[in-house]
Amino acid sequence: MMSSAIEALYVFDQYNEPILEHVYRSRPAPARVILPLYLTYPLPRPALVYLPNINPPTVLFSVTHNNLLFLSPVSTEIEPLFVLEFLHRVIDVLEEFLGAPLLASKIEGAYDVVAQLLGEMCDAGSVSNTEPNALKDDVEVSGWMGKLLGGVGLPGSSPALLPSGGLKQQSSLNPTSNGPAIPWRRANVRHTSNELYVDIVESLSVTLAPSGRPLAAFANGSIAFTSKISGVPDLLLTLSASGGKLGMEKAIDLPVFHPCVRLARWKERPGELSFVPPDGKFMLAGYEVNLMPSNLDLKSWSNTNLQLPVSIEVSKSLGSTGAEFEVRLILSSNLPGASSSAPASRPNLGTLGSGRSTPIFGGSASGPALRDVVVTIPIPKAVRNITDLRASRGEAYFTAADSVVEWRVPTKDAAAAGSATLRCTIVGPVSEDDEDGGNGFSFDPANGDYNEKEETYQTSALDQAKAVPVKEQKEHRNQRKIQQNAPIMPSSASVSFSVKGWLASGIKVDGLIVDTRKSRGLGEGVKPYKGVKYLTVSKKGVETRC
């Protein structure tokens, strides 16, 4: 039977010095024993390693964040994702309280706050409260941090410093505390400016065959929500895709939601998210979209059907000796559903216009723009150098240490639709044709001297008649070089880019409504400002095989 208990948490700085050791239960191996065993594994180290040489045998879970190493040893059978999720929750909570980026100096300067957080999040090994908003009500923050958090309505004083009557009298003075407790939202939230923001980010993962036919095409999306609104709002976020309700069901695969989302509403009406949000920024939902249709015709489908803003084609073994390759970058400004006249902001909208993927309020007035275009070409280790890099747009360079060619296209050049090319020449390993024996001299390793070949300078007329014509010799030599260069040609190329104001999946926000009947403590006549932003990114996500 699997347990669900966290035994300990160890945190190390960038120099592998321990800065935090927190034991929850049992007697796990100490940090000074765990770390050397973990470091014996080569980079990149896996998130889960087995350490059989300590007593008891231990499974070690690890997460690296901002040069900080988080380790959690477990000596019993446990669900791996449970421990890894706990480590990520610890990082998120520490960043919420100590500020991002999370640094070793921040943890060392707020040990009292960190100890309270770890105690509230996990009690005797049992994970209990990992919601930042709920922890803000339970954890006492003193000093300058308490003053800062207290200025925005967070508890920053000790119960001993409260007015006479203690917590009972204090809670009785707050009308909103009489309602049902919401674990993910702290009580008595107050904001001078009421704002709601939706940020939808999709990351592309596309693999294309040498013919250009897609082998796999996915978009992994995340919906980040920022709530800065007083009281306890009840919100309804409506998403849509091409094809209406049926299209929405087919578009989103494997959705995951924050606990605040009412799942029954989503199952009944796909695309509608009804929820009471936590205060501040949080991840509302995540999803995956298969960009290839289910009834796929492999013969007729190509990369043009994906309608991506960027695609690449690779031609190799070019030139007389097959030592050159060319990468063709195709830039498109015809994004499906993109509007060239999207307003910069539209607060207080209930429903929005149609379109497959339209930038809504928060989009650019000039429409979606292609940015940060970088083509990455892995080069085999046998290649000695890349010479004569000729790019029609942008700049390209070869990094020998990483064996990679990077071609960067500036935003101003990427904005112009059309194609751009990069042509490179490969210098492979030394071959027989490059040896000294072919130039009339031979090297004698016995005495370390060069010996001159007399027949190079004097041949008989009969030998000249029997000699193969020079042209045929050159063609034969070139064919041999083409065969030698073929294995060291690049086998793939990937492109990175970002597009603001457009989503590859076609998902869009139709409306964001505050239900005043179900909401509490909003105040009369409050109309929050609403904003939506779209972003599609590819971090080497569009790859072409060649």
N, C-alpha and C positions, 0 to 999 in steps of 0.2 A: 504494500500500500504506500502510495506516495504521500510525503508530508508537504506542508506548505509553511515552513518555518525558516526565517532568516536567522542565521547563527551569528554573523558578525559583518562589519563594514570597515574596510581599511581604505584610506585615501593617501596617495603619495604625490609629491610635487614633481616638477620637471626634472629634478636631479635624483629622483627615486628615494627621496627622504620622506619618512612617514610624518604626516601632519595631523592625522586623525585615526584613532582606533576606537571603535565602538562595538562592544560585545553584547549580544542580545540574549543568548542562551548557550547551554552546553559549555564545552571547553575546546574551542577551535584552536588550530595552530596559530601562534602569534604572527604578527606582520613580519618580523625579522626572519622567520623561517619560511614563510610563504613567498616573499618577494624573490630571493635568489633562485628558487625552483621555477618561478614563473619566467624569469629573465633568461633561463636556459633555452627557451623555445625561440626559434628564429623569427625574424620579422617577415611578413606581418603576423603577429600573434593572434590566434583564434580567441573568440569571446568565451570559449569554454575549454578548459584543459583538465586532464585527469592527473592527479599527483599520487601515485601509489606508494611512494617512498616515505610517507609520513604516517603517523599513527594518531587517529584512524585514517585510512585512505580518503582523500578529499577531492571533490570536484570544485575547481576554482572558476568563478565567473568574473569577467573583467569588462570594463567600459572605459575608454579614453575620451576625455573632453577637455579642450583648451590646455593640453599638456598636463592635465591632472589624470592620475590613474586611480580608478575606483575598483576595488577587489572585494569579493564576497565569497568566503569559503563555505562549503556545505559538505557535511560528512554523511548525510542520509539521502535517500532517493527523493528527488524533487523534480517538478516540472521546470525545465530550463527557462522557458519564456517568463515564468513567474518571477524568477530572480532578476533576470535582465530588465524586465519592466520596472521592478522596484528600484534598480539602480538608476534608470532613466528618470523615474519620478523624483528620486532624491536630488538629482542634478537640476531638474526643473524647479523644484521648491527652493533650493539654495540660490539659484539665480533670481527667483522672485523676491526673496528676502534680502540677499546680499548685493544684488545687482549683477547685470551682465556687462562684460564677460566675467565668468567665475574664475577667480585667481586664488592662489595659495595664501596670499597676504590677507584677503578678505575673510577666509575661513579662520586663519590664526587670530585675526582681530575681533572675531565675534564667536568665540567658543561657547559662550553662554547661550546665545541664540541657536547655534547649530545643535547643541546638546538637547535643547528643548524640542527642536524640530524632529530630530532622530527619535526621541522618546515618544513623541506624539504619532509619528508615522508608523512606528512598529513597536509593539508592546510584547516583551518576552518572546520575540520571534514571530509574532502574529501581526501581519500588516493590517493596520486599522484605518488611519486617516491620511490620505495623500493628496487631498484637495487644497490648493494654496489658499483659497478664500476662507475655508473653514479653519485652517491653521492660523490665519491672521486673527481670528477671534480667540484662539486658545493660547497662543504663544506670547509671552511677555517680552516686549522689546524695550530696552532702556537706553539712556544716553541720547546721543545725537540721532540715532536711528529711530528711537521712539518719538522724538520730536518731529522728525520728518514724516513718519507714517501717521502720527497723530494729526498732523496738519491736513492730511487728506482723508481723515475719518477713520483711521485704523487704530486699534487699541495699542497704546504705547506706554501704559502705566501699570503699575502693580495693583492688585486688588486692595492691598493695604492702604493705598493712597486715594481710594475712592471715597466719596462723601459718606457720612455716617449712615448706617442702615445696610451697608454691604451690598452684595450683588443682588439680593432679592429686591431691595428698594430701587436699585438702579434699573433692573429689568422691568419693574412695574411702571417706571416712568416712560418706557419706550413702547408705544402702541404696536409697532411692527413686530416686537418680540413675542407677542401673544399668539401670532399665527404659527403654522406648522414650520418646523425647521427645514431649511434646504441645505443639504450638506455642502454643495459646491458654491453657495453664495453667502457671503457674510451679511450680518444684520446691519440695519441702519445705514444703508449706502446713500450718500449725498454727493451730487455733482452740480457745480454751478452752470456748466455747459453740457447739455445732454446730446451725446453723439453715438452713432452706431456705424461700424465699418465692417465690410465683408471683403476679404482678400482671397481670391481663388487662384491657386498656383498649380500648373500641370507640368510634370516632368516627362519628357518623351523618351521612349526606348524602342527604337526602330532598327531592324536589321534587313538589309537589302542584298539580294543575290547579285552576282556579276552582271546578269541580264537586266537588272533594275527591278525585278519582281520582288515585292516584299515577302520576307520569310516570317517576320513577326513584327507587329506594330501595336504598342500599348502606350497609354497616357495615364500616369499615376497622379491623381489630383488630391489636393488638400484644401480644405475650406477653413481659413483662419478668421475668427470673429473677434471684434473688439467692442465691448459694451461699456460705455461711460454714461450711465443713465441712473437716475435716482430711484429709490424704492425697489419694488420687485416687479419688473416688467415681464409680460408674457408676449413672446414674439412669434411671428409666423414668417418664415423665409420660404419663398416659392422658387424652385428651380425648374427649368424646362430644357428640352432638346428638340431637334427636328423630328417630326413624327408624333408630337403630342405626348399623351400619357404612355402609349405603347412604345414610343421612341425613348422615353425616359427609362422605362423598365429595361429595355435592351441596352441602353447606353452605359448605365452604371453597373459594374460587376464588383462583388466583394465590398460592399459599403461597410464602413465602421463609423460609429458615432460616439460623441461625448455622452456621459450618463444623463445629461440634462435633456437629451432629445427623447420625445415620446415616440417609441417605436411603433405603437399601434397606429398612429396617424400616418407614419411613413408607409406601413404595409397596406393600409387602406387606400391612401392616395400617394403613390410614388412621386417624389419631387417636392413634397411639402414637409418642412421641418418645423415642428411646433416645440418650443422650449422656453424655459426660464434661464437666461444666461448667467454664468459667473460674472463677477465684476472684473473688468480688465480684458486683457487679450488671452484667448485660449483657442485650442484646435477643436472646431465644431464637428468636422467630419472628414473622412478620407474615402477615396474610391479608386477604382481602376476601370479604364475604358479600353475595350478592344477596338482599335481603329480599322480593323479589317472586317468585312461583313461575314456573316455566318454562311451564307450561300456563295462561297467564294469560287469564282471561275479562275483557276490558276493560269490559264492560257491568256485570258484577256486582261487580267489585273496587272497593274504596273504602279511604279512610284508616283505617277501623275495622278492616280486616283486618290492618293493620300492627301494631296493638296497641301504639302508642306512648303514653308517659305524658303527652305534651303534644301538642296540635294547635291550629291557629288557623283562624279564618274571618274574612274581610274583606268588609264591605259598604260601598259608596261611593256618592257622589252622593245623600246623604240630606238631609232638611230641605226647606223650601220653595224654597230657591235652589240646592240641590244642593251646598252648601259644606261638608257634614259627612260624615265617614266613621266607621265603627265596627269595632273589632277585637274578636272574641270568642275568648277563651282557654279551652280545654277541658282540664281537669286530671283525670287518671284515676289511681286508686290500685290498680286491678286489673292488675298486671303479670303476664304469663303466666309460670307456673312459679315465681314468687317465693313464698318461705316466710316467714310472719310470725313464726315461732319458730325462726329459725336461730341456732345457738349462736355465741357470740362466738369460740371457738377450739376446735379439735379437733386436737391434735398427734398424730403417729404413726398417721395413718389410711392404710389401704391402698386401700379402696374407699369410695365415698360414695353418698348417696341419689340417687334419680332425680328427674326434673323437667326441664321444658324449659329454664328458666334459673334455677337455684336458687343463692342465696348460700351458699357453703360456709364452712368454718372460716375465720374472719376477717370474717364478715358481722355485721350489727348484730342485736341481740336483738329489736329492734322491726321488723325487715324493712327492705327498701329504702326510701330516703327521697329525695324529689325536692327538689333544691336549685338555687340560682343561676338562677332563671327570669328571663330577660330577653327581651322582645319588641322587635325592631328594625324600624322602618318607614321605608324610604327615601322622601324627599319630593322632588318635582321642584324644580329650581333656580328656576323661575318663581314659586314660592310666597314671599310676603313674610313671612308669619308664621303660626303655629298658635296659636289661642286656645281658651280654654275646654276644657282637657284634663280630662276627667272619668273617673276610673278607679274601678271598684268595689272593686278590691284593689290594694294597693301604690301606687307613685307613678310619674308619667309626666312627662317634660319634653322640650322641643324645643330642639335645638342648631342654630341658624341657620348657623353656620360649616360644619358637616358636612351640613346639610340632612337631618336624621334625627330621628325621634321614638323615644325609648327608654322602655320601660315595664318597671319592675323590680317583681317580686313577691317579698316576703320569704319565707323558708323556712317560717315558721309559717303564712303564708297559703297557700302552695303545697301544704302537707301536706293541706289539706282538699280532698277531691274535689269536683268541680262545675265551674262556669263563672264567668268574670269578663269584664267588658267595659270597653273604653276607647272613649270617643267624643270626637272632636276636630272643630274648626271651622277651615277653611282660609281664609286671607286671600290672595287671588290678586293678580295685577297690576292696576293701575288701569285701569278700563274706561270706556266712554263714559258709562255711567250714573253714574259717580263724578265726572265732570267738573263744573266750575262752571256750565256752560251750562244745566243742568237745574234750577237753583234760582232763576231769575228774573234772573240777572245773567250778563253775558258779559264776557270779558276781552279787551281790545284790546292786542295786543303792541306796536303802533306807539307809543302814548303811555304804556303801562304802567299803564292805569287800567281800572276796571270800569265798564261801561255798563249802566244799568238798562233792563230791557225793560218798556215800558209795557203791552204786551198781557197781561202776566202778571197785572196787577192789574185790568184792565178789559176785558171781552169782551162782545160783543153777545149778545142772546138767541138769534139765529140760529146764532151760533157754538156756543153751549152746546148747542143742539139737535143740531147735527151732531157734537158731540164724542163720542168713544168713551167708554162708561161706565168709571168709575174701576176697577171690579173687573176688567173685561177688560184694561184697561191694565196693572194689577198682575200679572195672570196672564201676559200677554205678556212683561212685563219679567222675571218669574221664570223663564219658559221660556228666555229668552235668557241669563240668568245660569247656568242649569243647563248649557246648552251651552258656555258660557265656562268653567265650573269643571270640566267632565268631563276635559279633557286634563291638568289639574294634580292629579288625584286619584292617590293611591299605586297603583302597579302590582304591588306584592308586599309581603310581610311575612315575617320569619323569626324563629325562636325559638331561644334558647340555654338549655341546662339541663344538669344532671348528676344521675345516679342511682347511688348506691353500692349494691353488692350485687346488681346485675342486669345482664344482657347482652341486647341486642336480638336477637342472632343465635340465642340459645338454646344456645350452646356452653357447656360446663361441664367442670370437672376431675373426673374419676372417681377418680383415684388418683395418688400420687407415691411410688414405691418405690425404695429403695436396694438394688441388687443386691450383696449382700455377697460373692458368689462371684467377681464380676469386679472388685470394688473392691479397692484396695490402701491400706494405711496408715490405715485408719479407727480402729483400736483395738477392743478387745473390748467388746461390750455397748453400743456407741454407738447411741443412738436419737435422731436429730436432730429438733428441733422443726420442724413444717411449718405453713405458713400460706398461704392463698389469698385474694386480694381481687379483686372485680369492680368495674368502673366503666364506665358508659356516659355519654358526653358529646356534646353538640351545641353547636358554636360557630357559631351562625347556620346550622346544618346542616339544619334542618327549615324549608323555604321554601314558602310558599303564594302562587301567582300569583293575581292578581285583575284 
